[in-house]
Amino acid sequence: MSVKAFKLVSAVEREMLMGDKNYINIECIECCGKNLYIGTNDCFIYHFLLDEKVSTAGKVTFAATKQLHKYLGLKKPVSELKAASALTRLLVLCDNTITLVNMINLEPVPTGARIKGAVAFTLNENPVSGDPFCVEVCIISVKRRTIQMFMVFEDRVQIVKEVFTPEQPCAVAVDGYYLCLALTTQYIILNYNTGVSQDLFPYCSDEKRPIVKRIGRQEFLLAGPGGLGMFATVDGISQRAPVHWSENVIGAALCFPYVVALDDEFITVHSMLDQQQKQTLPFKEGHILQDFEGKVIVATNKGVYILVPLPLEKQIQDLLASHRVEEALVLAKGARRNIPKEKFQVMYKRILQQAGFIQFAQLQFLEAKELFR
């Protein structure tokens, strides 16, 4: 049974990005606060400011204002963008090289600092250095079966560690000293400080795209066999039941309490609280799905959209209105971490009372009595 958890809202129309140039495609996106960056196949970076507007009726719209665009001077696509806001730097991967550019004017740093030989990269969101003016970057190296860790400062980079892997890595996520890696035939957890590794489960990267995503402290979300979204901790165990995706998931994102997945035709929304599929949104030609500081963004080759979550209280009320008491109570308990304590207690009491009246009207007196208590 469905819940309306998200609305899909357009953020950047194709005309704003490419006008009538049909050959331009979106390759990657990055969002940091109101700043949206788009990397394209013709080696440009576009910078937009996103302004969120809420009407009196509660309808959310986004107005994107183009700030500038910058050509990187190569005939290669921009394959990845990551913002390091503490350094006011944007890390740009193009032609196996990570360049540091200024987040505001998109100019490369004067020192010319860069990381060469990168196939893909990610940032450590739980850094180990403790230096606020540095970001920790993990790259999949062009060297076979090699991962490298770097410290990136405002105008210089420094290699920290080089780690060899049992098979060729295809995707990586980092938490502290732990790397969660998709290799050619399996997922593993590797502590790059101690060198200790742990096998998670088999996976064939030749058949479909692996997904490795850090979703919280010492926890990752992975695309497992049989269309399962699997959760794994750095200890190699799963503390949550898996969610059932389609076989051909392209990307996944987290917006608590939901896991959002993208495939060829749909965006699906599953609850982390009861693993049930709650919503399906038709979405063709999507190839990017990412979450940025709680904002979930999807993109086709030509446009960018934002999945706007409906307020949790509204979702709970909709469930109660449909007499789905159990689901409403599960969602209400799960909402505790998103709502201030005093506000939550008032809201939860009211929900219990409403649920009690629904059970009472259905002559379920024992259940109603417990809820009223």
Secondary structure, 3 states (H helix, E strand, C coil): CCCCCEEEEEEECHHHHHCCCCCCCEEEEEEECCEEEEEECCCEEEEEEEEEEECCCCCEEEEEEEEEEEECCCCCCEEEEEEEHHHCEEEEEECCEEEEEECCCCCECCCCCEEECEEEEEECCCCCCCCCCCEEEEEEECCCCEEEEEEECCCCEEEEEEEECCCCCCEEEEECCEEEEECCCEEEEEECCCCCEEEEEECCCCCCCCCEEEEECCEEEEECHHHEEEEEECCCCCCCCCEECCCCCCEEEEECCEEEEECCCEEEEEECCCCCEEEEEECCCCCEEEEECCEEEEECCCCEEEEEECCHHHHHHHHHHCCCHHHHHHHHHHHHHHCCHHHHHHHHHHHHHHHHHHHHHCCCHHHHHHHHC
